[in-house]
Amino acid sequence: MYMSIFRRLQEIISNIADVRKKNLTINTYIQENLELDDDDLVELRIAIEREFDIKLPKNVFKEFNTIGEIIGFIEAEMGR
């Protein structure tokens, strides 16, 4: 399940951050590496919530820094 979430998340992030999917790894830092502004982060949070049918905390990208950490959170939420 981890890799399927990763691939779906890559698609979402690449569209919002305007980066190539191949440049996104589980170790990519959302804020530091992608240089997303506040509006982009809100858009990303909403897109993730819609894609995975979960609710993310408003400060999700401060609590979870990397794509891998976000995948772990998504897995936990989907398992509830």
N, C-alpha and C positions, 0 to 999 in steps of 0.2 A: 504494500500500500504506500510505503514511503516514496518510492520512485514515481508512482503515478501521481501522487500529490505534488512532487517536485516538478514533474513535466507540466502539469496544469498551472502551477505557480510561476514557472518560467515564462509561460505564454502570457499570463497576466502582467507580470513585472516588465517583460520586454516591451509590451505595448505601451505601458504607462511611462516607463523610464526611457523609452526609445533606445534600447540597447539590444544587441543580438543575444538570442537565447544561449548560444554556445559560450558567451562570456559570463553567464550567471552560474555560480556553483553554490553548493550548500554553505560555503564559507564566505559568500558575498555579504557584506554589511549593507543593509538597506539604506541607512542614512549616509554613512560615510563614503561608501563606494559609488552609490548611484546618484548622490547629490540631488535628492528629491526635495522640493519645497513643501510647505505645509499643505497646499492644495493637492499636490500629487499624492501625498501620504493619505489624505482623506479619501481620495479617489481609489487608491490602492486598497485601503481597508474595506471600503464598500464593495469593490470588485471581488475581493477574497470572500467576504461574507456571502455574497450572492452565489459565487461559484461553488462554495462548499456548504452552503446552507447552515452557517454557524454565526455566532455573535462574537465579535472581537472587542476587547477593551479599547477605549478611546486612545490609550497610550501604549498600544500593543508594540509599536516600533521603538519604544524606549525600554520596555521590559524584555523584548526579544529582538536582538540586534541582527542576527544573521538569518539567511533564508532557511538554513537547517533548523534553527531554533523555532522559527515560525511553523515549519513543517511539523515539528514535534507537538506544538500547541494545537495545530489543526487536527492531527491524529487523535490527540486526547479528547478534543471537543467532539469529533465525529464518533468516537467510541462510547460516548455517554448515552 
